[in-house]
């Protein structure tokens, strides 16, 4: 008998305050338990940006319980898929021994930008997360 485990996705950006938080929130909302998800920052800022929380609430996704975390080796070891969101190359980020999928999404940093930019980035991330979940889960 085979057990199907959820795919583990790690979203990484610089501060873990905007882009990767959005991706984590959308993955939780749209995957409905079909994937496990975490996010982290290469230089974590230690907080989730209030404008990001507000932009996600506008589309019905609550990320108020998410926290900004520093990227550590344990997170990379945990993941089956590592997605960078404009911070660096996943090839450079992941150890040579990483056997999972590595994706680089070139997404502009919305931190400190006007709401129209934050919303544009949010919508781009949602589209990409939905496509990734569909690809990984066949749904």
MDTraj code that builds the backbone (N, CA, C; nanometers):
import mdtraj as md
import numpy as np

residues = "UNK UNK UNK UNK UNK UNK UNK UNK UNK UNK UNK UNK UNK UNK UNK UNK UNK UNK UNK UNK UNK UNK UNK UNK UNK UNK UNK UNK UNK UNK UNK UNK UNK UNK UNK UNK UNK UNK UNK UNK UNK UNK UNK UNK UNK UNK UNK UNK UNK UNK UNK UNK UNK UNK UNK UNK UNK UNK UNK UNK UNK UNK UNK UNK UNK UNK UNK UNK UNK UNK UNK UNK UNK UNK UNK UNK UNK UNK UNK UNK UNK UNK UNK UNK UNK UNK UNK UNK UNK UNK UNK UNK UNK UNK UNK UNK UNK UNK UNK UNK UNK UNK UNK UNK UNK UNK UNK UNK UNK UNK UNK UNK UNK UNK UNK UNK UNK UNK UNK UNK UNK UNK UNK UNK UNK UNK UNK UNK UNK UNK UNK UNK UNK UNK UNK UNK UNK UNK UNK".split()
xyz = np.array([
    [0.0840, -0.1186, 0.0000],
    [0.0000, 0.0000, 0.0000],
    [0.0880, 0.1243, 0.0000],
    [0.0559, 0.2186, -0.0867],
    [0.1335, 0.3424, -0.0966],
    [0.0609, 0.4563, -0.0258],
    [0.1375, 0.5350, 0.0449],
    [0.0796, 0.6513, 0.1117],
    [0.1221, 0.7751, 0.0358],
    [0.0269, 0.8578, 0.0063],
    [0.0584, 0.9809, -0.0653],
    [0.0740, 1.0943, 0.0358],
    [0.1940, 1.1453, 0.0461],
    [0.2206, 1.2565, 0.1376],
    [0.2079, 1.3880, 0.0615],
    [0.1622, 1.4919, 0.1292],
    [0.1556, 1.6230, 0.0633],
    [0.2953, 1.6728, 0.0253],
    [0.3037, 1.7384, -0.0874],
    [0.4290, 1.8001, -0.1306],
    [0.4589, 1.9173, -0.0382],
    [0.5848, 1.9336, -0.0005],
    [0.6265, 2.0406, 0.0904],
    [0.6907, 2.1524, 0.0087],
    [0.6281, 2.2698, 0.0129],
    [0.6753, 2.3852, -0.0649],
    [0.7313, 2.4911, 0.0300],
    [0.8499, 2.5413, -0.0029],
    [0.9126, 2.6507, 0.0714],
    [0.9237, 2.7709, -0.0214],
    [0.8604, 2.8827, 0.0172],
    [0.8700, 3.0072, -0.0580],
    [0.9729, 3.0967, 0.0108],
    [1.0651, 3.1529, -0.0684],
    [1.1737, 3.2332, -0.0125],
    [1.1820, 3.3675, -0.0843],
    [1.1888, 3.4750, -0.0053],
    [1.2213, 3.6067, -0.0588],
    [1.3237, 3.6692, 0.0357],
    [1.3485, 3.7955, 0.0220],
    [1.4530, 3.8588, 0.1036],
    [1.4071, 3.8736, 0.2488],
    [1.3038, 3.9545, 0.2735],
    [1.2659, 3.9890, 0.4099],
    [1.1625, 3.8994, 0.4732],
    [1.0984, 3.8109, 0.3942],
    [0.9883, 3.7272, 0.4421],
    [0.8824, 3.8154, 0.5084],
    [0.8558, 3.9270, 0.4425],
    [0.7563, 4.0202, 0.4938],
    [0.6450, 4.0490, 0.3928],
    [0.6705, 4.0243, 0.2623],
    [0.5704, 4.0536, 0.1591],
    [0.5472, 3.9340, 0.0667],
    [0.6348, 3.9183, -0.0334],
    [0.6123, 3.8209, -0.1406],
    [0.5968, 3.6777, -0.0923],
    [0.6903, 3.6300, -0.0130],
    [0.6816, 3.4902, 0.0315],
    [0.5651, 3.4704, 0.1277],
    [0.5284, 3.5752, 0.2015],
    [0.4113, 3.5670, 0.2887],
    [0.2842, 3.5533, 0.2049],
    [0.2762, 3.6288, 0.0951],
    [0.1617, 3.6173, 0.0058],
    [0.1535, 3.4764, -0.0520],
    [0.2671, 3.4260, -0.0992],
    [0.2700, 3.2925, -0.1592],
    [0.2280, 3.1861, -0.0582],
    [0.2790, 3.1966, 0.0641],
    [0.2410, 3.1015, 0.1687],
    [0.0906, 3.1083, 0.1947],
    [0.0376, 3.2284, 0.2057],
    [-0.1054, 3.2449, 0.2300],
    [-0.1908, 3.1882, 0.1183],
    [-0.1532, 3.2162, -0.0054],
    [-0.2295, 3.1633, -0.1189],
    [-0.2195, 3.0111, -0.1271],
    [-0.1027, 2.9564, -0.0993],
    [-0.0877, 2.8102, -0.1042],
    [-0.1771, 2.7443, 0.0007],
    [-0.1808, 2.8011, 0.1190],
    [-0.2686, 2.7458, 0.2235],
    [-0.4157, 2.7560, 0.1809],
    [-0.4540, 2.8700, 0.1268],
    [-0.5933, 2.8937, 0.0898],
    [-0.6380, 2.8073, -0.0274],
    [-0.5531, 2.7933, -0.1276],
    [-0.5946, 2.7239, -0.2498],
    [-0.5658, 2.5742, -0.2489],
    [-0.4665, 2.5303, -0.1741],
    [-0.4316, 2.3877, -0.1747],
    [-0.5202, 2.3071, -0.0810],
    [-0.5755, 2.3731, 0.0191],
    [-0.6666, 2.3079, 0.1134],
    [-0.6110, 2.1742, 0.1641],
    [-0.4866, 2.1785, 0.2138],
    [-0.4259, 2.0608, 0.2731],
    [-0.3558, 1.9665, 0.1769],
    [-0.3613, 1.9933, 0.0481],
    [-0.2963, 1.9048, -0.0491],
    [-0.1462, 1.9268, -0.0565],
    [-0.0990, 2.0383, -0.0012],
    [0.0445, 2.0638, 0.0102],
    [0.0716, 2.1161, 0.1513],
    [0.1958, 2.1021, 0.1951],
    [0.2407, 2.1684, 0.3166],
    [0.3223, 2.2872, 0.2704],
    [0.3160, 2.3956, 0.3444],
    [0.3822, 2.5169, 0.2974],
    [0.4478, 2.5925, 0.4123],
    [0.5620, 2.6502, 0.3806],
    [0.6336, 2.7383, 0.4721],
    [0.6931, 2.8508, 0.3890],
    [0.7361, 2.9557, 0.4583],
    [0.8086, 3.0630, 0.3908],
    [0.9221, 3.1073, 0.4813],
    [1.0199, 3.1737, 0.4198],
    [1.1354, 3.2227, 0.4950],
    [1.2016, 3.3336, 0.4141],
    [1.2906, 3.4069, 0.4817],
    [1.3625, 3.5153, 0.4156],
    [1.5120, 3.4974, 0.4281],
    [1.5838, 3.5372, 0.3233],
    [1.7300, 3.5304, 0.3280],
    [1.7852, 3.6329, 0.4264],
    [1.7090, 3.7401, 0.4493],
    [1.7405, 3.8422, 0.5509],
    [1.6097, 3.8829, 0.6167],
    [1.5536, 3.7916, 0.6932],
    [1.4217, 3.8110, 0.7522],
    [1.4113, 3.9434, 0.8271],
    [1.2994, 4.0127, 0.8040],
    [1.2766, 4.1412, 0.8699],
    [1.2090, 4.1246, 1.0059],
    [1.1575, 4.0053, 1.0351],
    [1.0999, 3.9801, 1.1656],
    [0.9548, 4.0208, 1.1824],
    [0.8900, 4.0671, 1.0760],
    [0.7490, 4.1042, 1.0832],
    [0.6859, 4.0855, 0.9458],
    [0.5556, 4.0686, 0.9457],
    [0.4809, 4.0631, 0.8203],
    [0.4279, 4.2039, 0.7956],
    [0.4557, 4.2575, 0.6790],
    [0.4194, 4.3936, 0.6433],
    [0.2683, 4.4151, 0.6506],
    [0.2270, 4.5223, 0.7171],
    [0.0845, 4.5525, 0.7352],
    [0.0130, 4.5734, 0.6016],
    [0.0790, 4.6349, 0.5037],
    [0.0170, 4.6545, 0.3720],
    [-0.0058, 4.5202, 0.3021],
    [0.0826, 4.4252, 0.3261],
    [0.0676, 4.2909, 0.2701],
    [-0.0528, 4.2210, 0.3330],
    [-0.0632, 4.2297, 0.4639],
    [-0.1765, 4.1703, 0.5354],
    [-0.3076, 4.2289, 0.4823],
    [-0.3102, 4.3610, 0.4645],
    [-0.4302, 4.4289, 0.4143],
    [-0.4636, 4.3861, 0.2716],
    [-0.3621, 4.3787, 0.1854],
    [-0.3848, 4.3395, 0.0457],
    [-0.4382, 4.1963, 0.0368],
    [-0.3886, 4.1087, 0.1219],
    [-0.4363, 3.9704, 0.1211],
    [-0.5794, 3.9627, 0.1755],
    [-0.6095, 4.0425, 0.2756],
    [-0.7456, 4.0452, 0.3312],
    [-0.8460, 4.0907, 0.2254],
    [-0.8034, 4.1802, 0.1357],
    [-0.8914, 4.2279, 0.0284],
    [-0.9415, 4.1142, -0.0590],
    [-0.8630, 4.0057, -0.0706],
    [-0.9035, 3.8917, -0.1533],
    [-0.9448, 3.7719, -0.0672],
    [-0.9703, 3.7987, 0.0620],
    [-1.0236, 3.6957, 0.1496],
    [-0.9239, 3.5973, 0.2068],
    [-0.7951, 3.6325, 0.2060],
    [-0.6926, 3.5435, 0.2609],
    [-0.6330, 3.6086, 0.3862],
    [-0.6495, 3.5415, 0.4988],
    [-0.6027, 3.5922, 0.6272],
    [-0.4624, 3.5387, 0.6555],
    [-0.3645, 3.6291, 0.6616],
    [-0.2273, 3.5872, 0.6932],
    [-0.1815, 3.6459, 0.8266],
    [-0.2762, 3.6849, 0.9097],
    [-0.2404, 3.7496, 1.0360],
    [-0.1677, 3.6572, 1.1329],
    [-0.1784, 3.5258, 1.1151],
    [-0.1090, 3.4339, 1.2060],
    [0.0284, 3.3927, 1.1524],
    [0.0611, 3.4336, 1.0313],
    [0.1926, 3.4002, 0.9752],
    [0.2994, 3.4888, 1.0385],
    [0.4213, 3.4357, 1.0439],
    [0.5325, 3.5099, 1.1027],
    [0.6507, 3.5125, 1.0068],
    [0.7320, 3.6149, 1.0196],
    [0.8517, 3.6297, 0.9373],
    [0.9638, 3.5459, 0.9985],
    [1.0224, 3.4582, 0.9158],
    [1.1245, 3.3660, 0.9642],
    [1.2521, 3.3767, 0.8810],
    [1.3649, 3.3621, 0.9466],
    [1.4951, 3.3591, 0.8798],
    [1.5133, 3.2228, 0.8132],
    [1.5620, 3.2214, 0.6905],
    [1.5889, 3.0965, 0.6200],
    [1.7003, 3.0208, 0.6910],
    [1.6758, 2.8941, 0.7189],
    [1.7751, 2.8067, 0.7822],
    [1.7851, 2.6785, 0.7018],
    [1.8948, 2.6090, 0.7196],
    [1.9165, 2.4831, 0.6479],
    [1.8037, 2.3832, 0.6707],
    [1.7471, 2.3829, 0.7919],
    [1.6393, 2.2895, 0.8240],
    [1.5197, 2.3078, 0.7310],
    [1.4899, 2.4303, 0.6956],
    [1.3776, 2.4572, 0.6055],
    [1.4062, 2.4018, 0.4662],
    [1.5293, 2.4178, 0.4208],
    [1.5664, 2.3633, 0.2900],
    [1.5639, 2.2111, 0.2924],
    [1.6093, 2.1524, 0.4025],
    [1.6062, 2.0064, 0.4164],
    [1.4629, 1.9542, 0.4184],
    [1.3710, 2.0311, 0.4746],
    [1.2306, 1.9927, 0.4860],
    [1.1605, 1.9910, 0.3501],
    [1.1968, 2.0832, 0.2628],
    [1.1204, 2.1100, 0.1401],
    [1.1411, 2.0066, 0.0293],
    [1.0323, 1.9852, -0.0463],
    [1.0381, 1.9096, -0.1721],
    [1.0536, 2.0053, -0.2895],
    [1.0031, 2.1274, -0.2715],
    [1.0070, 2.2310, -0.3747],
    [1.0489, 2.3617, -0.3081],
    [1.1484, 2.4281, -0.3666],
    [1.1908, 2.5597, -0.3192],
    [1.1609, 2.6600, -0.4308],
    [1.0858, 2.7638, -0.3944],
    [1.0510, 2.8686, -0.4896],
    [1.1068, 3.0003, -0.4378],
    [1.1948, 3.0611, -0.5162],
    [1.2431, 3.1949, -0.4803],
    [1.1563, 3.2969, -0.5529],
    [1.1343, 3.4105, -0.4880],
    [1.0456, 3.5127, -0.5423],
    [1.1212, 3.6433, -0.5643],
    [1.2308, 3.6358, -0.6382],
    [1.3031, 3.7561, -0.6735],
    [1.4234, 3.7861, -0.5871],
    [1.4574, 3.6978, -0.4931],
    [1.5694, 3.7273, -0.4021],
    [1.7034, 3.6773, -0.4548],
    [1.7029, 3.5585, -0.5115],
    [1.8260, 3.4968, -0.5598],
    [1.7880, 3.3710, -0.6364],
    [1.8862, 3.3055, -0.6898],
    [1.8623, 3.1819, -0.7634],
    [1.8467, 3.0657, -0.6661],
    [1.7462, 2.9832, -0.6888],
    [1.7282, 2.8640, -0.6051],
    [1.8474, 2.7705, -0.6205],
    [1.9100, 2.7692, -0.7378],
    [2.0298, 2.6862, -0.7574],
    [2.1406, 2.7283, -0.6610],
    [2.1561, 2.8583, -0.6409],
    [2.2588, 2.9080, -0.5490],
    [2.2176, 2.8940, -0.4033],
    [2.0880, 2.8972, -0.3780],
    [2.0359, 2.8919, -0.2421],
    [2.0385, 2.7505, -0.1851],
    [2.0008, 2.6541, -0.2665],
    [1.9865, 2.5157, -0.2194],
    [2.1215, 2.4448, -0.2161],
    [2.1408, 2.3579, -0.1167],
    [2.2653, 2.2820, -0.1121],
    [2.2740, 2.1857, -0.2312],
    [2.3928, 2.1470, -0.2648],
    [2.4166, 2.0554, -0.3772],
    [2.3385, 1.9259, -0.3580],
    [2.3185, 1.8860, -0.2354],
    [2.2498, 1.7605, -0.2052],
    [2.0980, 1.7692, -0.2208],
    [2.0438, 1.8903, -0.2438],
    [1.8982, 1.9076, -0.2566],
    [1.8490, 1.8356, -0.3807],
    [1.7536, 1.7465, -0.3625],
    [1.7032, 1.6642, -0.4737],
    [1.5659, 1.7096, -0.5230],
    [1.5090, 1.8111, -0.4605],
    [1.3756, 1.8564, -0.4979],
    [1.3770, 1.9503, -0.6173],
    [1.2610, 2.0050, -0.6452],
    [1.2461, 2.1003, -0.7547],
    [1.2849, 2.2398, -0.7064],
    [1.3470, 2.3152, -0.7958],
    [1.3884, 2.4529, -0.7664],
    [1.3290, 2.5444, -0.8718],
    [1.2563, 2.6453, -0.8258],
    [1.1921, 2.7392, -0.9169],
    [1.2312, 2.8811, -0.8790],
    [1.2544, 2.9640, -0.9796],
    [1.2848, 3.1052, -0.9580],
    [1.1758, 3.1882, -1.0243],
    [1.1005, 3.2592, -0.9435],
    [0.9988, 3.3494, -0.9939],
    [1.0513, 3.4909, -0.9788],
    [1.0707, 3.5587, -1.0875],
    [1.1174, 3.6976, -1.0840],
    [0.9975, 3.7885, -1.0564],
    [0.9831, 3.8268, -0.9310],
    [0.8697, 3.9086, -0.8883],
    [0.9242, 4.0328, -0.8185],
    [0.8751, 4.1480, -0.8611],
    [0.9245, 4.2724, -0.8011],
    [0.8893, 4.2801, -0.6538],
    [0.9717, 4.3490, -0.5791],
    [0.9510, 4.3660, -0.4355],
    [0.8495, 4.4788, -0.4125],
    [0.7338, 4.4483, -0.3513],
    [0.6328, 4.5513, -0.3298],
    [0.6523, 4.6319, -0.2010],
    [0.7515, 4.5989, -0.1212],
    [0.7694, 4.6655, 0.0082],
    [0.7839, 4.8161, -0.0097],
    [0.6982, 4.8908, 0.0586],
    [0.7033, 5.0367, 0.0543],
    [0.6465, 5.0984, -0.0722],
    [0.5885, 5.0168, -0.1575],
    [0.5323, 5.0666, -0.2838],
    [0.3852, 5.0997, -0.2673],
    [0.3282, 5.1741, -0.3612],
    [0.1862, 5.2104, -0.3531],
    [0.0955, 5.0865, -0.3599],
    [-0.0266, 5.0987, -0.3080],
    [-0.1205, 4.9861, -0.3089],
    [-0.1411, 4.9220, -0.4461],
    [-0.1401, 5.0016, -0.5518],
    [-0.1599, 4.9444, -0.6857],
    [-0.0492, 4.8446, -0.7199],
    [0.0732, 4.8712, -0.6773],
    [0.1846, 4.7796, -0.7026],
    [0.1698, 4.6547, -0.6161],
    [0.1357, 4.6740, -0.4908],
    [0.1175, 4.5594, -0.3998],
    [0.0094, 4.4666, -0.4540],
    [-0.1000, 4.5232, -0.5016],
    [-0.2091, 4.4414, -0.5564],
    [-0.1660, 4.3690, -0.6837],
    [-0.0896, 4.4363, -0.7696],
    [-0.0421, 4.3731, -0.8925],
    [0.0486, 4.2539, -0.8594],
    [0.1390, 4.2748, -0.7636],
    [0.2291, 4.1668, -0.7209],
    [0.1476, 4.0537, -0.6584],
    [0.0535, 4.0877, -0.5731],
    [-0.0335, 3.9877, -0.5091],
    [-0.1045, 3.9022, -0.6133],
    [-0.1624, 3.9658, -0.7133],
    [-0.2372, 3.8929, -0.8156],
    [-0.1456, 3.8037, -0.8995],
    [-0.0248, 3.8506, -0.9273],
    [0.0741, 3.7706, -1.0005],
    [0.1122, 3.6476, -0.9185],
    [0.1373, 3.6671, -0.7908],
    [0.1743, 3.5551, -0.7040],
    [0.0598, 3.4553, -0.6939],
    [-0.0625, 3.5030, -0.6802],
    [-0.1763, 3.4105, -0.6720],
    [-0.1861, 3.3246, -0.7971],
    [-0.1725, 3.3859, -0.9124],
    [-0.1802, 3.3110, -1.0385],
    [-0.0724, 3.2030, -1.0428],
    [0.0491, 3.2384, -1.0053],
    [0.1603, 3.1427, -1.0086],
    [0.1423, 3.0309, -0.9065],
    [0.0942, 3.0653, -0.7866],
    [0.0733, 2.9637, -0.6826],
    [-0.0351, 2.8652, -0.7263],
    [-0.1435, 2.9150, -0.7814],
    [-0.2502, 2.8263, -0.8299],
    [-0.1970, 2.7293, -0.9353],
    [-0.1185, 2.7808, -1.0293],
    [-0.0619, 2.6954, -1.1344],
    [0.0339, 2.5917, -1.0755],
    [0.1140, 2.6319, -0.9789],
    [0.2081, 2.5399, -0.9153],
    [0.1343, 2.4289, -0.8414],
    [0.0325, 2.4639, -0.7676],
    [-0.0453, 2.3638, -0.6936],
    [-0.1109, 2.2661, -0.7913],
    [-0.1671, 2.3181, -0.8988],
    [-0.2293, 2.2316, -0.9988],
    [-0.1268, 2.1357, -1.0584],
    [-0.0069, 2.1864, -1.0859],
    [0.0986, 2.1026, -1.1434],
    [0.1436, 1.9946, -1.0435],
    [0.1584, 2.0322, -0.9194],
    [0.2100, 1.9392, -0.8180],
    [0.1081, 1.8363, -0.7718],
    [-0.0192, 1.8737, -0.7730],
    [-0.1215, 1.7849, -0.7183],
    [-0.2101, 1.7220, -0.8260],
    [-0.1954, 1.7702, -0.9488],
    [-0.2784, 1.7173, -1.0559],
    [-0.4238, 1.7617, -1.0450],
    [-0.4457, 1.8668, -0.9683],
    [-0.5840, 1.9148, -0.9499],
    [-0.6018, 2.0529, -1.0074],
])
top = md.Topology()
chain = top.add_chain()
for i, resn in enumerate(residues, 1):
    res = top.add_residue(resn, chain, resSeq=i)
    for name in ("N", "CA", "C"):
        top.add_atom(name, md.element.get_by_symbol(name[0]), res)
traj = md.Trajectory(xyz[None], top)
